[in-house]
Amino acid sequence: MTRMIPARPRAGANTSEQRIFDAFAGAHDADDWIVLHSLEIRRHAAQFQGEADFIVLIPGRGIVVIEAKSPEYVEYKDGEWRLDRVPNPGKSPFAQLDGSIRSLRGYRVSSRSARSTTEKVLTGAEPIARLVWFTSLERHQFHNATPGDMQFFEWELAWRGDLQHPIKAISHVLDEHDLWYSAIDGVEHDPAVMTAERTEAIASALLGDFAGGRTLADRKLERLDDERHLLKSQARALDMIERNDHVYFDGPAGTGKSYLIAQLAKRWRGGHRTLVVCWNVLMADELRDMLRAQRDIVVADLNSLMLRLAGLDENPADAGREWYWEELPALALAAVQADPSIGAYDAICVDEFQDIAGFPAVLDLLFALASGPIANVKLAFAGDSHQQILRPADAHVDPYGILRERIPDLVHVGLRRGLRQVSGLTRSAEELLSRKFGYRGHRTTSTIEGALEIKRVSGAGDASHALAEALRELLENHQAHDIVILSPFGGHRSLVGRLLAAENFTKEERWLRDRLRVTDDIASVDLGRVDLVEAPATAVVPRAAPARPKAPAGRVRWGSIFKYKGLDAEAVILTDIGDDAMDFVRGEGLDWFDLLYVGLTRARYRCVVVPN
């Protein structure tokens, strides 16, 4: 997925610019491309100021500067242009491009090593091609009677049809540009100078860095604004399934499934009694926050809902898996059958469905909560088959297939574009695990370097040092409460748990303790509502889930990967990743890959792995 800077079209962008922006944002096979949109050029070589609609930076190839136009009619005759219904209809679009390119070639910035000296952004050997993109016209609508005209090449024009294949269009321009200029003596032309590092340096120099005047809170607000914009764009999927009452959203982590479940619940609530549920307590709180102003919608985690239906205050102290998956659902179902009015929901939405798929007693209860026959009830589900970390690996199921047996007309909606995690982080995580996660692209961009980092730990005492080092680095770009430390272990065996329980500690460990929450709602290991707390030995004993406290300001949250499933944070540190954790997870019969996948995909911008 191309890296768009900024992450969305600028305010006031015209139709042609929006079309080109959307084309690049949705393109594949160009992960290392950088597309700058609406670059204002104050240091213009030919006028007071100017603007480049798009500058495409391509490692190993060169630069393409694009002028976007959307005329009703275009005419080129006797060397003069006429573009109908655009500002300055008689101005040559190539003249605008040439002015921008001269400004880029002559632009100097202060070197980082010596502020008193300047250096050119471009060396002069970088190929820079021009492209005028008519987004309102098809190629067949333009007849060039003078293909040998010296003012431009026909391959420097792009058309509406090229919006379907923007990467191909740009590659074609550079191919033709290389073919012509590489054969001309006296012209510096070397695509090899466009290394990945050089490409990043050019992008940084052209945009500048004004972060010094912003606080971490300012940066967060900007990121949140971009994230909200991307999520809202995902809501278009609901328009396409508007007439379908039985829907299953399927996709990898961070593709907007929970957001769509919440938005669909809002659309369905008018005149309908709506229930929104999931298994995870913290995820239920997240959904409740999304729907807090909706009076007709009931949001609950399934365990709390079943306890309430069964007339119980809490789970038994010695409750095991049978209680949560069979006995308690049976008690709740009996209560609903005895008094259907305590259910009678006209719409039911289930998030993180993979957690309960394959447990018939829970599914029987869910469908019994409907106000009538399934055909007359609105149903929505969301799931990710790779996040089945609450059941043994050999018991994994096909969530969508299970639902289709009960709901034959269930509509499958595949979500494959990441909206939460930056593409560089996903690529690194996939390389780390040597497996693809199922994305076909990402819309989230970031200027933060080193999205995934692995800290090397050589000795037993080095883990705390590596954790402190990682936390210090993350605090440079993220506020403390936007960072989460996760472990396969719970409070007793995890690195943070041991650190907080220690009676003796170093100065660096004291610094860590001062920045960590002493108690945390995600510290226990949640294996299907049996929240496992390590006993002194390797055995585990169950206990009920604690209430969720409010996160204090200035403290870093920490806990288990299991409890944080379904949620996310700007930055995540994974600790205790190694043989001990692998033995623990596999000893529970769980899938080690799925657990790491869940942990790595909790992070939106940065993730640091600290092995044990």
Protein Blocks (a to p, Z undefined) as FASTA:
>chain_A
ZZdddfbdcehiafklmmmmmmmmmpghilkbccdehiacfbbckbmbdcdfbacddehi
accdddddddfbdcdeehiacdehiahklbcfklmmmmmmmmmmmpccddfklmkbccdf
bgolaccddddddfkbcfklpccfblmbckbcfklpccfklmmmmmlmmmmmmmmmmmmm
mmpghiacdfklmcfklmmmmmmmmnopaklmpcfklmmmmmmmmmmmmmmmmmmmmmmm
mmpcbdcddddehilmmmmmmmmmmmmmnopacddddfblklmmmmmmmmmmmmkbccdd
fklmmmmmnopabdcfkbcfklmmmmmmmmmmmmmmmmmmlnopabdcdehklmmgoilk
lmmmmmmmpgbdfklpccdddddfklmmkbcfklcccfklmmmmmmmmlccdddfbdfkb
cfklmmmmmmmnopaehiabdfbdcfbehkbacdddfbfklmmmmmmmmmmmmmmmpcfk
lcccddfbdfklmmklmmmmpmbdcfklmmmmmmpcfbdcklpccehhiacdddfblbdc
dddddddddddehiacdddfklmgoiacfbdcdehiafklmmmmmmnopafklmmmmmmm
mpfkbccdddZZ
